[in-house]
Amino acid sequence: MSTSTSTTHLLLRRQSSSPPDSEDPISNDITDSQHHPLLPPLPPQSTLSVTTSTTASLPTPPSVVRQRSDSIPRLLENQLGPPIVPSVPHIQDTQDYNVQAPPSHKRKQSDIPSHNDLLPISPSALFRSSLNLEIHDEEDDDSIVYSGPVDENVYNSGRWKYYNTVEVGKLKIKWLGISIMVLLALYSTTRHTSTSKDSYNDADGYESVGDPMEFSVKYNSIEYYSDLNRLGHLTSFGPTPVTYQGSGTTTAAPGGMYTYENVCVTNNVDYPKKPYEDTSMRGLIRFTNDATLLKNPKRCVPCTADETEELQSTAVGTIDSSVKHPCGMKGLHEMYASTLIDWKECINNKDNHGLMIRTKQSQSPSQVTNVHFFDRPTFLLQFTANNRESSLFDTLFSYLPHWHHYRSTDYPFDGILSHSVEGCLSHSRNWLCEILHHMSAFGSAKEIIWEESPKTLYCFRELHVNRMGYQRSLSNGQISKPILDEVRDVLFRSMALPRPRDMNEIRKKDAKLGISRPFRIVLYSNSHHSTNVWSNMDELVIEARGNNKYHGVEFTVEDDLDELTVAEQAKVFNLADAVIMSTGEHWGNVIFVTEDTVFVELGCGGFSNVENGHFMGLILGSHRSVRECRGGGEEDYCVQCTREGLNSSFRIEEDAFHGVVDEILKSHRDKVAIMRDS
């Protein structure tokens, strides 16, 4: 038998998605583009030649295997011997064949061997060999070419062999070293600049960095101190009445608003509790050099201010006999000290601490370690959060004249501080906060969120204070009808109330056209509270609805106004032609009624400020109080009261109730007749 030499070129490619298992032994990997369907040619520059000697009767091409990994150990042949490989089918061709060109892209390589990295030798894959290993490096891929003899009998037997050639240990050590170096580099670039005990992180994560003795940082016009000594010596000024700055001119502003300089604000922690439930109380720390005040051991103890006292820059409020210093204004009780450390030592004195507890003047924070000092002008918003009537008359009305001026010019403060309700300038369930939101009460000023920490004190370079209760009686004339109409029109539009403030033109048209609309009377018993509860309201309403003389009258009973949103409360009162209710803080909702509404207030005492004649004149309404029966028959209508401790309730007789309703309807008919005849 003669022998011949043939040169063939084969490339073994493992499919990464799934092992080739076609019945065609080679067609999954190789296609013919020249002479034979099994052997595709490559471009000349990609040809890899492997020469083997075969018999003429069995011209077997050399085995060529292409493996992803280039880490096959070359000693494997010596250790394990030649592996068993399948032989190639007989090919009657000695022509050179080109090896298929490797792909022009690189795939992401893994250093960890997987099941797919163990190439199976199957009928669908080309044979492989461990002899005559040659590594061909190309720009875009890595290949290992194996050449050597093949055994046809082994191929026909269909045996398989898995072959792992990755040097796992060396790769693990290599990548472990690289990983450690990367982690060290990341740590060195991302760790904190300072981790000493002298660093201070505020609530927003800003860290003071610098000398160990600095203990302060300034961010966004706020100075943060973690050492009270670093704040330095301050001298307080005020209260100074606010003035309006025009084009080169200064004019006096309406009363009720003042400015303080270099002061700190604390919270009274006793008054929000029962029975007061007052969230408006604050303490004001004033820094002074007055030797007489500084000798007073009770200079830091707050006291209750006289609401009628006029405020002066030199003597603020009345001097309380128990503490021997001025008390300040309503809701803002003053304390005096030379420095913050002096104030802290003073309020923690045993005698002073006991006096503050007895007089319900305990302040927070008391163990101050951190200070936030606001460099920009700030407005202090104080109000009783759970009292709508007080919010209206004590807070909103005091601010209205200034709002009327600022909205046409500019607001003099950048921040709003409210500890009565957090988030007060956004949509809120709180009655006053929702009103302030709808009227854009403070322009573009942002609310300062009060930190919950009991050790952080807030201090201010310039603090604007609106004196609570200044406009409660409306007797000084600073709130005119145009000012009140302006804010009511803004609220009616913003809250999309169904009826306008002025219904006069609508009622005139109805009267001339003879249109009769239902007359709506809103009634409220205050049954979910403990005082001034109207106990027999429901039975009176049931009887009145069945009475023919009240045809065309709508009796609307509200069960619990506290369960309604502010917008829902506003709509109830906006649709009312008359309101009959027990007395209570819910009367603040009269800000939403239309003009010419009739009000009847029933109760055993403590009547609201709605009966104020000045207020009724501003909204063109009429008010009548039905009080407790005193005997002697002097009252036209009265209520019979029952008291049990702090609780109270009342009832009104059916005849008296009919008399109240009849008077309301008669007044309405008289107005309609006048409009019709005019």
Salt bridges, closest charged atoms under 4 A:
ASP117 OD1 - ARG14 NH2 3.75
ASP117 OD1 - ARG68 NH2 2.80
GLU134 OE1 - HIS136 NE2 3.41
ASP141 OD2 - ARG66 NH2 1.88
GLU167 OE1 - LYS170 NZ 3.41
GLU207 OE1 - HIS192 ND1 3.85
GLU223 OE2 - LYS218 NZ 3.98
GLU223 OE2 - ARG461 NH2 3.74
GLU307 OE2 - LYS330 NZ 4.00
GLU334 OE2 - ARG286 NH1 3.35
ASP342 OD1 - ARG299 NH2 2.58
ASP375 OD2 - LYS218 NZ 3.33
ASP375 OD1 - ARG461 NE 2.82
GLU389 OE2 - ARG472 NH2 3.57
ASP394 OD2 - LYS330 NZ 3.73
ASP394 OD1 - ARG472 NH1 2.89
GLU434 OE2 - HIS427 ND1 3.12
GLU434 OE2 - HIS438 NE2 2.94
GLU451 OE1 - HIS372 NE2 3.81
GLU462 OE2 - HIS464 NE2 2.86
ASP485 OD2 - LYS481 NZ 2.78
ASP485 OD2 - ARG501 NH1 3.52
GLU486 OE1 - HIS404 ND1 2.49
GLU486 OE2 - ARG407 NH1 2.64
ASP489 OD1 - ARG501 NE 2.80
ASP510 OD2 - ARG517 NE 2.40
GLU543 OE1 - HIS658 NE2 2.68
GLU554 OE1 - ARG520 NE 2.98
ASP559 OD2 - HIS528 NE2 3.23
ASP560 OD2 - HIS528 ND1 3.77
ASP562 OD1 - ARG388 NH2 2.64
ASP562 OD2 - HIS529 NE2 2.92
ASP577 OD1 - ARG499 NH1 3.33
ASP577 OD1 - ARG507 NH2 3.68
GLU585 OE2 - ARG388 NH2 2.60
GLU595 OE2 - LYS481 NZ 2.85
GLU595 OE2 - ARG501 NH1 2.67
ASP596 OD2 - ARG507 NH1 3.87
GLU601 OE1 - HIS623 NE2 2.90
GLU611 OE1 - ARG627 NH2 3.11
GLU628 OE1 - ARG630 NH1 3.94
GLU628 OE1 - ARG643 NH2 2.96
ASP636 OD2 - ARG624 NH2 3.74
ASP662 OD2 - LYS549 NZ 3.26
GLU663 OE1 - ARG624 NH1 2.80
ASP670 OD2 - LYS666 NZ 3.26
ASP677 OD1 - ARG676 NE 3.99
